[in-house]
C-alpha cells in the first residue's frame, strides 16, 4: 500500500520477470495514475503484463455507527457547515479518492478530503470519531461492518451490491446515473514468459470458478 499503488508496482518492477512476484493491480495504479501524474515511474502498458481480471468492487460511503443520518443528511449538513466536515480515503489518486470527489461534484456536498495510506486506517479513524465519513472499497467496508463501529450509507455502483443488499446506491439516494467501481487484476512484470502468464491465468480462473470463491 501507499502512493496510490505506486510502491507496489515499483516492487514488482524490481523483481525478476519470472512470475513469482505478482501485482494485485487496482484500477488506481493501472488506469488512474497514468492520467493523474505528469511524471510516473512506470508505464502500465509497457512495463506490466496482464494475467487475469479478479474482481470489481463498488466504493462504499461509511460513517460512524453513532451517526444516524442518510446520504441526503450528510450532504445537507456539509453544506450548512461549510468547510467543517471531512471524508477519508485510501490515498490521493485512488479510486476511493476520485469517487469522493465525483460525489462532491454531483451532489454539491462540501467535504474536505483527508488521505490515508490504507482504507483500513480510514475505517478505524471513522470508528474513532475523527472522520465524519469515508469512501472505501467493498472488502474494507465488510471488515469494518463486522466490527460494528461503522455504518454503510451508500454504495457507488449503479446497482446495489450483492454483498451489501440493504445499502442503497447513491443513484437511489437522488442522483441518477452515479456509478463508481474499482477493479482488481493480477499483473506480472513485462517480459515474463508467455507460458508462465498462461499458466497463472489458467490457475487463477480455476480458483475464481470455485463456488466458495
QUILIN-V15539 format. One record per backbone hydrogen bond with DSSP energy under -1.0 kcal/mol. CO is the residue of the C=O (numbers start at 1). NH is the residue of the N-H. E is the energy in kcal/mol with one decimal. If there is no record, write none. Layout:
CO|NH|E + CO|NH|E
This chain:
2|5|-1.2 + 2|7|-1.2 + 3|6|-1.6 + 5|9|-2.1 + 6|10|-2.4 + 7|11|-1.8 + 8|12|-1.9 + 9|13|-2.5 + 10|14|-1.2 + 12|15|-1.6 + 16|18|-1.9 + 23|25|-1.4 + 23|187|-2.2 + 25|185|-1.7 + 26|30|-1.9 + 27|31|-2.7 + 27|32|-1.9 + 28|33|-3.0 + 32|35|-1.6 + 33|36|-1.3 + 33|37|-2.4 + 43|47|-3.6 + 44|48|-1.2 + 47|190|-2.7 + 49|188|-2.6 + 52|186|-2.4 + 55|184|-2.5 + 57|182|-3.1 + 59|156|-3.0 + 60|136|-2.1 + 61|153|-2.8 + 62|134|-1.6 + 63|151|-3.1 + 64|67|-1.8 + 70|74|-2.1 + 71|75|-2.3 + 72|76|-2.8 + 73|77|-2.7 + 74|78|-2.3 + 75|79|-1.9 + 76|80|-2.2 + 77|81|-1.8 + 81|84|-2.6 + 85|112|-2.4 + 87|114|-2.2 + 88|135|-2.4 + 89|116|-1.9 + 91|94|-2.0 + 94|98|-2.4 + 95|99|-2.1 + 96|100|-2.1 + 97|101|-2.1 + 98|102|-2.5 + 99|103|-2.7 + 100|104|-1.8 + 101|105|-2.3 + 102|106|-2.5 + 103|107|-2.5 + 104|108|-2.2 + 112|87|-2.4 + 114|89|-1.7 + 118|122|-1.1 + 119|123|-2.2 + 120|124|-2.1 + 121|125|-2.2 + 122|126|-2.4 + 123|127|-2.6 + 124|128|-1.6 + 125|130|-2.0 + 126|129|-1.6 + 133|88|-2.0 + 134|62|-3.3 + 136|60|-3.5 + 137|141|-2.0 + 138|142|-2.4 + 139|143|-1.8 + 140|144|-2.6 + 141|145|-2.6 + 142|146|-1.8 + 143|147|-1.1 + 149|65|-1.8 + 151|63|-2.6 + 154|61|-3.0 + 155|170|-2.0 + 156|180|-1.8 + 161|164|-1.1 + 164|167|-1.8 + 168|155|-1.8 + 169|173|-1.2 + 170|175|-1.1 + 171|174|-1.5 + 175|178|-1.5 + 180|59|-1.5 + 182|57|-3.2 + 183|27|-1.6 + 184|54|-2.6 + 184|55|-1.6 + 185|25|-2.7 + 186|51|-2.8 + 186|52|-1.1 + 187|23|-3.1 + 188|49|-3.3 + 189|192|-1.2 + 193|197|-2.1 + 194|198|-2.8 + 195|199|-1.9 + 196|200|-2.6 + 197|201|-2.5 + 198|202|-2.3 + 199|203|-2.5 + 200|204|-2.5 + 201|205|-2.4 + 202|206|-1.8 + 203|207|-2.0 + 204|208|-2.8 + 205|209|-1.3 + 207|210|-1.6
